Amino acid sequence: MTIEAAKEKLHSLIDHADEKKVLEILALFEGGEEKSGYVYDEATLNMLRERSAEYLSGQSVTYTIEESMEYIRLRQL
């Protein structure tokens, strides 16, 4: 495959990709050489995706760092 054909194929894939795939591709390119070497298993990735979706949809309860620290301080008394 020529470089031109590869670029054309990538453009086509990106043009037709869903949001998740586009962001994954972007992360791949922006990550460059800064890879940690750690690979998450599929179960962990699914759990992280689920938690992210719950957070973004407002289904999960979240707290600011200040609220969390206050909770911890109150429990130490």
N, C-alpha and C positions, 0 to 999 in steps of 0.2 A: 504494500500500500504506500502510495506517495504521501508526502507531508501535506500536499494540497488536498488530497482525498481524505486524509485523517482530520484535517481542520474542518472540512465541509461536513464530515460525519458528526464531529463534535458540535458544530453550530446547529445542525439539525436536531441532535439529541437535546440540546439545551432549549431550543425553541419549543420543543414538544414535552419537556419535562415538567413534572409538578413542582410545587414550591419546595418540598422537602428535598428532592433530588438536586434542584438548582443550588440550594444552600449547602448541601453536602459537597457538590462539585466546587463551589466557591471556597469552602473550608479546606478542601484538598489543595487547591492552588495557593491559598493564603498561608497555609500551614508551612509550606516549603520544607525547609530542613529542620524545623523545630518540632519534630515528632518525638514523643516521649518513649516510644517503643512498646507502650502498653496497649494491648488489644482487649477490648471488652467482649465478653461472650454475648450471644444473641439474647439470652434471658435478661442480662443486665441492661443491654441496649433497649429492650422492650420496656423494662421497668422505668428507665429514664425517660423514654418517650411518653409513657403513660403519665408519669408525674408532671412532665412538662405540659402535656395537654390539659391535665386537671388544673394546673396553675393558671394557664392562659385562659381557660374557660371560666375561671372563678369557682370551680367546684371544690378546690382544696382551700383550707384555711391557712393563711400565711401570716407571719409576724415580722415586723422590722427588727433589726438588730437591737434597737433600744428596748422594744417590748420584750424581747427574749432575755436580755440582760436584767431587766427589772424583775421578770419572773424568777430568774435564777437567784437574784439578790433576796427576794422575798422568801424563797425556800430555804435559804441558808440561815435564817434567824432562828 
